[in-house]
Amino acid sequence: MVEIEESMEQSQPGSPVTPQLPPQYEDIVKEDQAMSEMEQNTASSDIGMERNIQPSQEQFDQVRAALCATQLALQQSDNNLTAVTKLWKKAATELDTLRSQRQGFYQMTDDYLITLIKQLRYNIRSFAIQYFGDEPQSWMAFAPEAGSNLGKRIMAATTPGSNAFNDYLESHTRCPSIIQAFLWNFLKYWIFNCAYWAGDGELHEHIFELCRGLNPKYLNLSSLSSHEQVRKFQAWRASTTGLVLDLLATSNSANPIPRIGRNFARMISEAIAPFFRTRPDGHLEILSRIIQEAIYLDREISSQVAQVEWTFRPDTTNRPINFSNQEGIMELEQGERVPVDGSPVCLVIAPGVKKRGRSTGEGFDEEVWLMPMEVTCAKMRCSSCISVRRG
């Protein structure tokens, strides 16, 4: 009590009295204040983080939604691209067809072409029988030969690898067969694909040389690209033929085909004259008509897109030709008995006809036989059968 009173006496009048806490109580107060400040700071930080997290979450959701939308749009684009590609391919095919029709490509049916070929075969056969079907006559020279160098080469080509053609020429019954083979060889190498429907002047020469230079016949037709090249060439040739024929139709020049027919008829007559079995009256006129018929047939074929090939072989090899009963490839000469399958073919009387593609410009990956080869397996007395033959 004495200490308290002394302390109170020492205090100045009017000054506030601050109670003095023990040291241990002051530490406790300071710690409480620090804790309170930390709690306030933590609360402020939490509020700030929440404010920062909310925009980030919203942005993430927006990006994810945009990504999903982009993926859906990409999938839709892929689907649209697939659909458009299919439509494009279909439209391209239809366009080719329409383009062929609008370009005036000649639409020739197989039946029509077969009819023309059969008619030409009939006329050639009738000519051969009429002038070479009788017995050898007294005016004929012994062992006659073709009357020209060209005739000798073509006659030798009828039985390549042998001289069997001589046996046919001297035969009492088979001479018409070799004459038919001679005429068909002449037509294949001198008339067909030679553009004589354009005349025999410079126009014919230019068309012939251009077609020969562009023809992809030596390509390997096992690939689609080769088929496409053949299709493009055939379409070009058909278009060119149409343009040339339109040009010729508007000109005032005379039709040159009868004159060309007469010229070739004289050339053939010189070659086969030594083998006539009857008086040759009127044979030049008949030969001229046959040549003209072949030229008009070649014009018909050249005016359409499909590739037509005249062939003396069933395949592209040089192996001996054996008779095959496979339908459409070869048939025997009229009146000949059917031999055993695999018998050697001794003479191809008339070539077969193969076709690749259609007149519409499609199907060039397919090849079909339109007409079979006409052959004989009857051997002459000294003949050996065909061993090698050009296409």
C-alpha positions as MATLAB code, in Angstrom:
seq = 'MVEIEESMEQSQPGSPVTPQLPPQYEDIVKEDQAMSEMEQNTASSDIGMERNIQPSQEQFDQVRAALCATQLALQQSDNNLTAVTKLWKKAATELDTLRSQRQGFYQMTDDYLITLIKQLRYNIRSFAIQYFGDEPQSWMAFAPEAGSNLGKRIMAATTPGSNAFNDYLESHTRCPSIIQAFLWNFLKYWIFNCAYWAGDGELHEHIFELCRGLNPKYLNLSSLSSHEQVRKFQAWRASTTGLVLDLLATSNSANPIPRIGRNFARMISEAIAPFFRTRPDGHLEILSRIIQEAIYLDREISSQVAQVEWTFRPDTTNRPINFSNQEGIMELEQGERVPVDGSPVCLVIAPGVKKRGRSTGEGFDEEVWLMPMEVTCAKMRCSSCISVRRG';
ca = [
       0.000    0.000    0.000;
       2.843    2.357    0.788;
       4.347    1.740   -2.734;
       1.081    2.433   -4.463;
       0.496    5.604   -2.647;
       4.015    6.831   -3.447;
       3.485    6.152   -7.080;
       0.272    8.084   -7.099;
       1.871   11.007   -5.372;
       4.608   11.209   -7.980;
       2.073   11.529  -10.854;
       1.488   15.060  -12.187;
      -1.955   16.514  -11.631;
      -4.142   16.308  -14.772;
      -1.991   13.733  -16.685;
      -3.690   10.519  -17.770;
      -2.826    7.477  -15.954;
      -1.795    4.513  -18.182;
      -2.044    1.229  -16.500;
       1.104   -0.777  -16.761;
       0.709   -4.445  -17.732;
       3.102   -7.077  -16.799;
       5.598   -7.962  -19.585;
       4.093  -11.371  -20.252;
       0.694   -9.848  -21.033;
       2.180   -7.446  -23.620;
       3.646  -10.347  -25.626;
       0.320  -12.067  -25.745;
      -1.391   -8.955  -27.086;
       1.208   -8.528  -29.826;
       0.795  -12.131  -30.954;
      -2.964  -11.680  -31.129;
      -2.544   -8.593  -33.269;
      -0.154  -10.404  -35.631;
      -2.512  -13.340  -35.995;
      -5.378  -10.965  -36.765;
      -3.349   -9.241  -39.472;
      -2.379  -12.621  -41.024;
      -5.995  -13.715  -41.096;
      -6.964  -10.477  -42.787;
      -4.171  -10.884  -45.356;
      -5.129  -14.540  -46.025;
      -8.743  -13.610  -46.523;
      -7.729  -10.893  -48.956;
      -5.512  -13.359  -50.876;
      -8.308  -15.937  -51.077;
     -10.663  -13.337  -52.463;
      -8.052  -12.298  -55.042;
      -7.379  -15.884  -56.104;
     -11.067  -16.556  -56.459;
     -11.353  -13.455  -58.630;
      -8.392  -14.664  -60.776;
      -9.605  -18.277  -61.059;
     -13.065  -17.364  -62.238;
     -11.898  -15.653  -65.498;
      -9.404  -18.489  -66.199;
     -12.110  -21.142  -65.866;
     -14.402  -19.170  -68.119;
     -11.646  -18.849  -70.741;
     -10.922  -22.579  -70.557;
     -14.579  -23.391  -71.068;
     -14.698  -21.039  -74.043;
     -11.587  -22.568  -75.632;
     -12.904  -26.090  -75.107;
     -16.240  -25.167  -76.653;
     -14.460  -23.567  -79.615;
     -12.287  -26.673  -80.067;
     -15.316  -28.949  -80.065;
     -17.013  -26.721  -82.607;
     -13.894  -26.761  -84.803;
     -13.689  -30.564  -84.629;
     -17.337  -30.875  -85.625;
     -16.829  -28.431  -88.474;
     -13.751  -30.373  -89.642;
     -15.652  -33.661  -89.585;
     -18.475  -32.067  -91.523;
     -15.959  -30.704  -94.032;
     -14.462  -34.189  -94.487;
     -17.922  -35.606  -95.089;
     -18.697  -32.827  -97.538;
     -15.384  -33.389  -99.336;
     -16.110  -37.109  -99.716;
     -19.571  -36.383 -101.060;
     -18.274  -33.704 -103.428;
     -15.526  -36.045 -104.692;
     -18.095  -38.730 -105.511;
     -20.298  -36.197 -107.265;
     -17.302  -34.839 -109.163;
     -16.305  -38.275 -110.429;
     -19.871  -38.976 -111.494;
     -20.133  -35.595 -113.185;
     -16.792  -36.145 -114.964;
     -18.035  -39.452 -116.378;
     -21.305  -37.900 -117.493;
     -19.422  -34.955 -118.978;
     -17.224  -37.279 -121.040;
     -20.333  -38.990 -122.345;
     -22.076  -35.701 -123.133;
     -18.907  -34.302 -124.666;
     -18.645  -37.335 -126.932;
     -22.249  -36.926 -127.998;
     -21.978  -33.173 -128.507;
     -18.783  -33.558 -130.483;
     -20.763  -35.662 -132.931;
     -19.043  -38.998 -132.341;
     -20.590  -41.619 -134.531;
     -22.666  -44.080 -132.499;
     -22.155  -47.391 -134.299;
     -23.651  -50.547 -132.833;
     -21.849  -53.878 -132.859;
     -24.621  -55.446 -134.925;
     -24.254  -52.791 -137.606;
     -20.469  -53.214 -137.771;
     -20.763  -57.006 -137.889;
     -23.262  -56.712 -140.744;
     -20.844  -54.561 -142.763;
     -17.963  -56.985 -142.176;
     -20.059  -60.013 -143.103;
     -21.147  -58.306 -146.323;
     -17.521  -57.574 -147.245;
     -16.549  -61.185 -146.496;
     -19.366  -62.435 -148.680;
     -18.367  -60.227 -151.618;
     -14.712  -61.264 -151.383;
     -15.654  -64.936 -151.162;
     -17.998  -64.637 -154.142;
     -15.295  -62.950 -156.230;
     -12.749  -65.655 -155.346;
     -15.123  -68.492 -156.183;
     -16.326  -66.860 -159.415;
     -12.867  -66.368 -160.920;
     -10.743  -68.995 -159.147;
     -13.129  -71.830 -158.310;
     -12.865  -73.889 -161.498;
     -10.271  -76.393 -162.603;
      -6.912  -75.027 -163.818;
      -7.210  -74.006 -167.466;
      -4.948  -74.821 -170.412;
      -3.799  -71.227 -170.810;
      -2.365  -71.141 -167.300;
       1.416  -71.228 -167.112;
       3.065  -74.065 -165.268;
       3.655  -73.128 -161.616;
       2.565  -69.502 -162.109;
       3.733  -66.732 -159.810;
       2.127  -63.513 -158.730;
       2.347  -60.937 -161.478;
       4.063  -58.187 -159.452;
       6.615  -57.831 -156.705;
       3.949  -56.429 -154.399;
       1.736  -59.393 -155.215;
       4.548  -61.812 -154.408;
       5.150  -60.197 -151.012;
       1.488  -60.213 -150.078;
       1.010  -63.780 -151.320;
       3.979  -64.949 -149.247;
       2.466  -63.235 -146.197;
      -0.614  -65.468 -146.391;
       1.379  -68.513 -145.223;
       4.331  -67.024 -143.301;
       7.211  -69.348 -142.687;
       6.448  -71.624 -145.646;
       5.666  -71.685 -149.371;
       2.339  -73.411 -148.798;
       0.553  -70.648 -150.714;
       1.862  -72.245 -153.931;
       0.085  -75.479 -153.069;
      -3.179  -73.600 -152.559;
      -2.746  -71.715 -155.842;
      -2.291  -74.997 -157.746;
      -5.084  -76.799 -155.907;
      -8.235  -77.765 -157.799;
     -10.449  -76.881 -154.813;
      -8.530  -74.554 -152.471;
      -7.435  -71.760 -154.807;
     -10.371  -69.507 -153.760;
      -9.190  -69.783 -150.149;
      -5.731  -68.373 -150.879;
      -7.192  -65.615 -153.079;
      -9.457  -64.557 -150.201;
      -6.478  -64.559 -147.845;
      -4.532  -62.467 -150.375;
      -7.313  -59.884 -150.678;
      -7.763  -59.606 -146.907;
      -4.033  -59.127 -146.388;
      -4.075  -56.432 -149.044;
      -6.993  -54.668 -147.350;
      -5.430  -54.812 -143.922;
      -2.080  -53.351 -144.937;
      -3.159  -51.032 -147.769;
      -6.713  -49.876 -147.010;
      -7.703  -50.179 -143.359;
      -6.440  -47.358 -141.093;
      -4.961  -45.601 -144.134;
      -7.547  -42.776 -144.381;
      -8.316  -43.178 -148.086;
     -11.808  -41.905 -147.262;
     -10.050  -38.478 -147.309;
      -8.806  -39.055 -150.862;
      -5.305  -39.945 -151.999;
      -3.705  -36.485 -152.005;
      -1.885  -34.421 -149.400;
      -4.825  -34.422 -146.973;
      -4.826  -38.210 -146.907;
      -1.052  -38.321 -146.415;
      -1.110  -35.837 -143.522;
      -3.943  -37.642 -141.728;
      -2.290  -41.018 -142.233;
       1.104  -39.866 -140.938;
      -0.412  -38.045 -137.968;
      -2.535  -41.032 -136.941;
       0.388  -43.401 -137.301;
       2.605  -41.140 -135.181;
       0.047  -40.719 -132.385;
      -1.359  -44.249 -132.270;
      -0.453  -45.829 -128.884;
      -0.834  -49.384 -130.223;
       2.602  -50.351 -128.919;
       1.667  -49.543 -125.313;
       1.201  -52.257 -122.698;
      -2.561  -52.301 -122.244;
      -2.407  -53.888 -118.802;
      -2.449  -50.519 -117.037;
      -5.345  -48.114 -116.701;
      -3.195  -45.202 -117.880;
      -2.538  -47.000 -121.185;
      -6.257  -47.640 -121.619;
      -6.859  -43.945 -121.037;
      -4.243  -43.005 -123.650;
      -5.916  -45.303 -126.172;
      -9.286  -43.740 -125.352;
      -7.930  -40.220 -125.842;
      -6.317  -41.168 -129.158;
      -9.491  -42.829 -130.417;
     -11.568  -39.811 -129.369;
      -9.141  -37.498 -131.151;
      -9.207  -39.624 -134.298;
     -13.007  -39.744 -134.326;
     -13.185  -35.955 -133.875;
     -10.614  -35.388 -136.618;
     -12.439  -37.745 -138.970;
     -15.694  -35.916 -138.337;
     -14.121  -32.519 -139.017;
     -12.466  -33.714 -142.232;
     -15.673  -35.327 -143.477;
     -17.606  -32.121 -142.746;
     -14.984  -30.171 -144.681;
     -15.147  -32.555 -147.635;
     -18.950  -32.431 -147.633;
     -18.890  -28.653 -148.137;
     -16.355  -28.775 -150.965;
     -17.324  -28.975 -154.610;
     -14.679  -31.576 -155.477;
     -15.679  -34.925 -156.914;
     -15.755  -38.016 -154.740;
     -12.267  -39.565 -155.114;
     -13.154  -43.005 -153.715;
     -14.364  -44.579 -157.015;
     -11.143  -43.497 -158.725;
      -9.061  -44.861 -155.812;
     -11.000  -48.122 -156.037;
     -10.206  -48.481 -159.741;
      -6.499  -47.780 -159.174;
      -6.190  -50.418 -156.469;
      -8.255  -52.867 -158.541;
      -5.698  -52.660 -161.347;
      -2.887  -53.179 -158.836;
      -4.553  -56.320 -157.455;
      -5.430  -57.602 -160.919;
      -1.808  -57.451 -161.984;
      -0.837  -59.587 -158.991;
      -3.491  -62.312 -159.330;
      -3.934  -62.399 -163.117;
      -1.736  -65.522 -163.576;
      -4.107  -67.577 -161.416;
      -7.479  -66.945 -163.078;
      -9.453  -70.164 -163.658;
     -12.022  -68.519 -165.908;
     -12.253  -65.603 -168.288;
     -11.625  -62.438 -166.231;
     -14.420  -60.433 -167.802;
     -15.780  -57.857 -165.338;
     -13.335  -58.671 -162.574;
     -11.905  -55.127 -162.434;
     -15.309  -53.631 -161.739;
     -15.989  -56.152 -158.967;
     -12.568  -55.569 -157.419;
     -13.139  -51.813 -157.548;
     -16.449  -52.194 -155.710;
     -14.768  -54.353 -153.056;
     -12.055  -51.739 -152.503;
     -14.622  -48.939 -152.276;
     -16.685  -50.979 -149.836;
     -13.583  -51.484 -147.677;
     -12.789  -47.741 -147.743;
     -16.331  -46.846 -146.680;
     -16.114  -49.444 -143.901;
     -12.843  -47.914 -142.745;
     -14.520  -44.495 -142.740;
     -17.322  -45.810 -140.550;
     -14.843  -47.322 -138.099;
     -12.708  -44.165 -138.028;
     -15.744  -41.997 -137.259;
     -16.515  -43.692 -133.944;
     -14.450  -43.886 -130.750;
     -14.054  -47.633 -130.160;
     -10.781  -49.240 -131.282;
     -11.302  -51.879 -133.985;
      -8.448  -54.237 -134.864;
      -8.126  -56.647 -137.783;
      -6.040  -59.612 -136.695;
      -4.692  -62.799 -138.277;
      -3.691  -64.212 -134.883;
      -5.624  -65.135 -131.728;
      -2.909  -63.555 -129.552;
       0.248  -61.432 -129.759;
       2.737  -64.320 -129.744;
       4.518  -65.879 -132.717;
       3.681  -69.412 -131.689;
       2.078  -71.782 -134.228;
      -1.667  -71.270 -134.502;
      -3.758  -74.203 -133.370;
      -7.479  -74.500 -133.903;
      -9.581  -73.588 -130.903;
     -13.236  -74.335 -130.310;
     -13.451  -71.331 -128.023;
     -16.459  -69.392 -129.225;
     -15.806  -66.166 -131.075;
     -12.089  -66.598 -131.833;
     -12.011  -68.718 -135.000;
     -14.333  -70.610 -137.278;
     -13.676  -73.088 -140.071;
     -14.135  -72.407 -143.757;
     -17.594  -73.307 -144.993;
     -17.970  -77.025 -145.607;
     -14.903  -78.075 -143.610;
     -15.308  -80.684 -140.890;
     -14.514  -79.671 -137.344;
     -11.034  -80.992 -136.489;
      -9.767  -82.112 -133.130;
      -9.240  -79.168 -130.817;
      -5.581  -78.171 -131.100;
      -5.126  -79.138 -134.758;
      -2.712  -76.840 -136.642;
      -4.204  -73.973 -138.616;
      -2.812  -74.013 -142.154;
      -4.333  -70.804 -143.533;
      -6.173  -67.789 -142.127;
      -8.645  -67.002 -144.877;
     -10.148  -63.876 -143.290;
      -8.949  -61.935 -140.249;
     -10.840  -61.738 -137.002;
     -12.085  -58.439 -135.628;
     -11.491  -57.314 -132.045;
     -12.943  -54.228 -130.418;
     -11.763  -52.254 -127.383;
     -14.083  -49.693 -125.813;
     -17.500  -48.475 -126.881;
     -18.733  -45.726 -129.174;
     -19.720  -43.708 -126.092;
     -16.060  -43.389 -125.062;
     -16.273  -45.864 -122.174;
     -15.092  -49.422 -121.480;
     -11.549  -49.194 -122.861;
     -10.343  -51.669 -120.250;
     -12.334  -54.399 -122.032;
     -11.600  -56.149 -125.333;
     -14.084  -58.389 -127.142;
     -14.107  -60.419 -130.352;
     -16.692  -59.078 -132.788;
     -15.894  -61.511 -135.586;
     -13.916  -64.759 -135.474;
     -11.053  -65.517 -137.828;
     -12.017  -67.758 -140.734;
      -9.429  -70.543 -140.972;
      -8.737  -73.899 -142.545;
      -6.870  -76.846 -141.096;
      -6.840  -78.758 -144.399;
      -3.263  -79.456 -145.492;
      -2.186  -79.285 -149.110;
       0.075  -82.006 -150.448;
       3.398  -80.341 -149.572;
       2.350  -77.599 -147.240;
       3.408  -77.046 -143.701;
       1.091  -75.095 -141.494;
       1.483  -71.563 -140.230;
       4.366  -71.107 -137.850;
       4.812  -67.351 -137.617;
       2.334  -64.645 -138.457;
       2.350  -60.932 -138.001;
      -0.665  -59.388 -136.246;
];
